[in-house]
C-alpha cells in the first residue's frame, strides 16, 4: 500500500466531501495597473496571460498563490513561486489554510482546465466570470492527504521541467554547431573547407503548386499540401485543416515525394513555415503559394539545414509588406547556399540530423519523452484528484 493510500485509509476511509471552491477559499479580483506604472524591476504583474506584462513596486499576492486569467487568455490557470501583483483581469485565490492548501487548489483547477475554458464567453476580449471559479466543485480531503498529493504532483512537474530545461540546452547546442558547421569554421576538423556559393535555383528543382478550385475539394482522396499545413519545421495534418482532391490524373507534375522540402510562400510566419515531407505524409499534391524543393545535385538534408539556418532572416529582407506578407519563387530561387564537397555535406548532415532528432523529433528524442511524461502526469493528476464521495 502506498503512503497516499495509507493516509486515505487513516483520515478519510468513508470518502471525501465535495464542495464549491468559494466555500473554502476567497476568489479575489486583482487591481488594475497601467503601463506607465510598470518598470523593469519589482514584482511581476499578471494581467491577461500567464507571462508577466511587466513589473511593479508593490505586491498583492504572496508567494505560493494560485490565480486564474479572466480576460484575454481567459480560463488559464497559473501559480506563482514569488510575490507578485494580480491586475484586474486576474483572479487570485486566498485559502483558508485550516481547510485547504493553495497548491492543492492549483492542481484542482488545472485538472478542470477544459471546463474553465469551456465557460469562457467568446467576444473581442474573451471573458471568464469569477462565479465560474467560485462555483467549481472540488474534493477536499484532510490536509495530510492534500499534502501528499501535492508532493507527488510536484515531483512529476519538477521532472518535466528538468526535461524541458535539458531540451532548451540541447537546442542551443544544436544551433551553435549548426551555425559553426555551416559557416565552415574549423571546429577542430583539420582546416578551412572550400565551398562554392550557389543560388538554390541552380542546384535544385523548384516548383510552385497548382491552383486547385476550393469548391471542388472532397472529403477523401489525395491530400493537398497547403500553406496552412506547414508550421515551424513541421508538417501538421488534422481534420480541421486538411483538404482533398479526387484524383492525380493530369496533375502528376504536382505529386510530392518523400524528402521534398515545402515552403509556405504567404502568411505572418512566411520564412519560418517550412518542413520536409515524410513517407507517412504521402500521398500529397502541391497547392499554389507553396514551393517545393527537390535536388539530385546537392544532399537534400544539407539544403534543409541551410534553410533552417539562414532562410528566416533572408525572407525578412525580401518579403512584401502588408497584412499578408509573401515571398516570390524568384526570391526563393535566389537564396544563396554554400556548397562543399559531397563527402563534407554527408558529414555535416550526419551530425546535425542527430541533434535535430534529439531536439525536434516528436516520435523520439526529448520532445517525445516530455510528451510522454506530460501524459503520465495528467493521468495521475486526474486519478489522484478523484475520490469516493462521502455520503451526507
Secondary structure, 3 states (H helix, E strand, C coil): CCHHHHHHHHHCCCCEEEEEHHHHEEEEECCCCCHHHCECCCEEEECCCCCCCEEECCCCECCCEEEEECECCCCCEEEECCCEEECCCEEEEEECCCCCCHHHHHHHHHHCHHHHHHCCECCCCCECCHHHHHCCEEEECCHHHHHHHHHHHHHHHHHHHHHHHHHHHHHHHHHHHHHHHHHCCCCCCCCCCCCEEEEHHHHCEEEECECCCHHHCECCCEEEECHHHECECCECCCCCCCCEECCCCCCHHHECCCCCEEEECECCCCCCCEEECCHHHCCEEEECCEEEEECCCCCHHHHHHHHHHHHHHHHHHHCCCCCCCECCHHHHHCCEEEECCHHHHHHHHHHHHHHHHHHHCCCCHHHHHHHHHHHHHHHHHHHHCCCCECCC
